[in-house]
């Protein structure tokens, strides 16, 4: 995986980011996708194994369900 520095912070961010817009699949975001916890966990684990260290999410994605799924996937093993 290739990494870049985030400004002068010293943080190294992977050049690839996992987009979590499909996690949850509620409301208008259901048209984009409907990834449940098990599917999100598989995607996150695959990305971590590949060296990805950044997940793009927003509280608007599936009425915050996306962020809840990410939190569960990262804390449950």
Secondary structure as UniProt FT lines:
FT   STRAND          3..5
FT   TURN            7..8
FT   STRAND          12..14
FT   STRAND          18..19
FT   TURN            21..22
FT   HELIX           27..31
FT   HELIX           37..50
FT   STRAND          55..56
FT   TURN            59..60
FT   HELIX           61..64
FT   HELIX           65..75
//
